[in-house]
Amino acid sequence: MRVLRMLLAALAFASLTSAVRASSGTNFSDQWWNPNESGWGLSVLQQADVLFIDLFVYGPDGRPTWYTAALDFQPQFPNRIVFSGDLAATAGPWFGGFFNPAFVAVGKVGTITFEATSTDTAALTYSVNGVVVSKAIQRQLWAYEHFTGSYYGGLVYDQSGCVNPTDNGHVEELGAFQITHAADNTFTLALQSNYGTCTVTGNYSQLGHMGTVDANYACSYGINGTMTLYELERTGAGMTGRFIAQNNACQVAGRLGGVER
């Protein structure tokens, strides 16, 4: 699994490098934590190339303390996904009384950096009044998403290293597809596209709100191989995700998605 995560991270980095925008790659919005240190964590909300972070930890007196930050994407680091910004502490009126914004005070206490090490893991470094903290964090799972449904959309991908060099390049395989996501997290995607039919079958796992499926697949037009679906997300309209594949003809990397019917 660790090798898989590193591979997915490399793909996300490649996507960012070509576009030089965080918003074209992985969405880091989620609840994050270190599973070996349950009790503190951070909430991350991504909007375009900015991460807004709420960091909840404990002060020197052991009492709950929180800090906030708006982190900007740093495109100057090649093949890395780095966000950084100032870390602030806020004081204000008691929650049980009238809230007067004039009594709110915001002060910089240090800096904070969020560097993705894969689609689901990151290195967090922050400082508070000269104390520097570095932690390995990952998305926190609260509940599994369920993808069972009928969709219309398809797969858009690029092929490389093909046995027949004329097959290298961009492909759009569009049509209807059905997903069966069972209670035991077996996962089947059956696509009926402009090329024919393909069936993808594997096992679903999830960190945070994003899922991954390690699968085998076979198509009616003679293509078969292994596929990893990742960054699978349920949306109000349907579902989206990304994938990599190795088949008997090419290496493949692309995106999938569909509107639920």
C-alpha positions in Angstrom: 0.0 0.0 0.0 2.8 2.4 0.7 4.2 1.9 -2.8 0.8 2.6 -4.2 0.5 5.8 -2.2 3.9 7.0 -3.4 2.9 6.3 -7.0 -0.3 8.2 -6.7 1.6 11.1 -5.2 3.9 11.1 -8.1 0.9 11.4 -10.5 -0.6 14.2 -8.5 2.8 16.0 -8.6 3.1 15.6 -12.3 -0.4 17.1 -12.8 0.5 20.1 -10.7 3.9 20.6 -12.4 2.3 20.8 -15.8 -0.4 23.2 -14.7 1.4 25.1 -11.9 -1.9 25.2 -10.0 -2.9 23.3 -6.9 -6.6 23.5 -8.0 -5.9 21.2 -11.0 -4.7 18.4 -8.8 -5.7 16.7 -5.5 -8.3 18.4 -3.3 -6.9 18.4 0.2 -10.2 19.5 1.9 -10.7 17.0 4.8 -10.2 16.3 8.5 -6.5 15.4 9.1 -4.7 13.8 12.0 -1.9 11.5 13.2 -3.6 8.2 14.1 -0.9 7.6 16.8 -1.7 10.8 18.5 -5.5 10.9 18.8 -6.7 14.1 20.5 -5.4 16.8 18.2 -5.8 17.5 14.5 -6.6 20.0 11.8 -9.4 20.8 9.5 -8.4 21.7 5.9 -10.6 23.6 3.4 -9.2 24.1 -0.1 -10.5 26.9 -2.3 -8.5 27.1 -5.6 -4.8 27.4 -4.6 -5.5 28.3 -0.9 -5.8 26.1 2.1 -7.6 27.4 5.2 -6.6 25.5 8.3 -8.0 25.2 11.8 -5.4 23.7 14.0 -6.7 22.4 17.4 -4.0 21.4 19.9 -3.2 21.9 23.6 -1.3 24.8 25.2 1.5 24.5 27.8 -1.2 24.3 30.5 -2.9 21.3 28.8 -6.0 23.3 27.9 -7.5 23.3 24.4 -5.9 25.8 22.0 -6.6 26.6 18.4 -4.9 28.5 15.7 -5.9 29.4 12.1 -4.0 30.1 8.9 -4.5 30.7 5.2 -1.8 28.9 3.2 -0.9 29.8 -0.4 0.3 27.2 -2.9 4.0 27.6 -3.5 4.7 26.9 -7.2 8.4 27.5 -6.9 9.1 24.0 -5.7 9.3 21.6 -8.7 7.6 18.2 -8.3 6.3 19.1 -4.9 3.0 20.2 -3.5 3.7 22.8 -0.8 1.3 25.3 0.9 2.6 27.8 3.5 1.4 30.9 5.4 1.3 32.7 8.7 -0.2 31.1 11.8 -2.5 33.2 13.9 -4.0 33.1 17.4 -7.3 34.7 18.0 -9.0 36.1 21.2 -12.5 37.5 21.5 -15.6 37.8 23.6 -17.1 34.9 25.5 -19.4 32.7 23.3 -22.2 32.8 25.8 -22.7 36.6 25.7 -23.2 39.3 23.0 -20.6 39.0 20.3 -18.9 42.3 19.6 -16.5 42.0 16.7 -14.6 45.0 18.1 -13.3 42.8 20.9 -11.7 40.3 18.5 -7.9 40.4 18.4 -5.7 38.5 15.9 -2.0 38.0 16.3 0.6 36.2 14.3 2.4 33.5 16.4 4.4 31.8 13.7 4.2 30.1 10.4 2.8 26.8 9.0 3.6 24.6 6.0 1.5 21.7 4.6 3.4 19.5 2.1 1.6 16.6 0.5 3.5 13.4 0.4 0.7 11.5 -1.4 -3.0 12.1 -2.1 -3.8 11.0 1.5 -0.8 11.9 3.6 1.2 15.1 4.3 4.0 16.6 6.4 2.9 19.4 8.7 5.4 21.9 10.1 4.4 24.9 12.2 5.8 27.2 14.8 4.2 28.9 17.8 6.2 31.6 19.6 9.5 30.0 18.6 8.5 26.4 19.3 8.7 24.3 16.1 6.6 21.2 15.6 6.8 18.7 12.7 4.2 15.9 12.3 3.2 13.3 9.7 -0.5 13.4 9.1 -3.2 11.7 7.1 -6.8 12.1 6.2 -9.2 10.9 9.0 -11.9 8.4 8.1 -15.3 8.9 9.8 -17.7 7.1 7.5 -17.5 5.2 4.2 -19.0 6.7 1.1 -21.2 4.4 -1.1 -21.0 4.6 -4.9 -23.7 2.2 -6.0 -25.6 3.8 -8.8 -26.1 4.4 -12.5 -24.1 7.3 -14.1 -23.5 8.9 -17.4 -20.0 10.2 -18.1 -17.0 8.1 -18.7 -13.2 8.0 -18.7 -10.8 10.6 -20.2 -7.1 9.5 -20.3 -3.7 9.5 -21.9 -2.0 6.4 -23.2 1.8 6.0 -23.3 4.4 3.2 -23.9 1.9 1.4 -26.2 2.9 -1.7 -28.1 1.6 0.0 -31.2 3.0 3.6 -31.0 0.0 4.9 -32.9 -2.1 4.2 -29.9 -0.2 6.7 -27.7 -2.1 9.8 -26.9 -5.4 11.2 -25.7 -8.6 9.0 -25.5 -12.1 9.9 -24.5 -14.2 6.8 -23.6 -17.7 8.1 -22.9 -21.0 6.5 -22.1 -23.2 5.0 -19.3 -21.7 3.1 -16.4 -23.0 1.3 -13.4 -21.2 0.9 -10.0 -22.0 -1.8 -7.5 -20.4 -1.0 -4.1 -21.2 -3.9 -1.7 -21.2 -3.8 2.1 -18.0 -5.8 2.2 -16.4 -3.0 0.0 -16.1 -5.1 -3.1 -16.5 -2.7 -6.0 -17.5 -3.2 -9.6 -17.7 -0.6 -12.4 -19.3 -1.7 -15.7 -18.9 0.8 -18.6 -20.7 0.8 -21.9 -18.9 3.3 -24.1 -18.3 4.4 -27.6 -15.5 1.8 -27.7 -17.4 -1.2 -26.3 -17.8 -2.6 -22.7 -15.4 -2.7 -19.8 -15.7 -4.2 -16.4 -13.5 -3.1 -13.5 -13.6 -5.2 -10.3 -11.6 -4.7 -7.1 -11.7 -3.8 -3.4 -12.5 -0.4 -2.0 -10.6 1.4 0.7 -10.9 5.0 2.0 -9.1 7.7 4.0 -10.9 10.8 4.8 -13.7 11.4 2.2 -11.6 9.9 -0.8 -11.7 6.3 -1.9 -9.3 4.0 -3.7 -9.9 0.7 -5.6 -7.2 -1.7 -6.6 -8.7 -3.6 -9.4 -8.5 -5.9 -12.5 -10.3 -5.0 -15.6 -11.2 -6.4 -19.0 -12.8 -4.9 -22.1 -14.8 -6.4 -25.0 -12.3 -4.9 -27.5 -9.4 -7.1 -26.2 -7.9 -4.8 -23.6 -7.2 -6.2 -20.1 -5.0 -5.4 -17.1 -4.8 -3.9 -13.7 -6.2 -0.5 -12.6 -6.1 1.7 -9.5 -9.0 4.1 -9.1 -8.2 6.8 -6.6 -9.4 10.2 -5.3 -12.9 8.7 -5.7 -15.4 11.3 -4.4 -19.2 11.3 -4.1 -20.7 14.6 -5.1 -24.2 16.0 -5.1 -24.5 15.4 -8.8 -22.7 12.0 -9.0 -19.0 10.9 -8.6 -15.5 11.8 -9.8 -12.1 10.2 -9.5 -8.7 9.6 -11.2 -7.0 6.3 -12.3 -3.9 4.7 -13.5 -3.8 1.4 -15.4 -1.4 -1.1 -17.0 -2.8 -3.3 -19.7 -1.7 -5.6 -22.5 -1.3 -2.6 -24.9 -0.4 0.6 -23.0 0.1 2.5 -19.7 -2.8 4.7 -18.9 -3.5 7.7 -16.6 -6.6 9.8 -16.5 -9.8 10.9 -14.9 -13.3 9.4 -14.6 -16.7 10.9 -13.6 -20.4 10.8 -14.1 -23.7 12.4 -13.4 -26.0 10.0 -11.5 -29.0 9.1 -13.5 
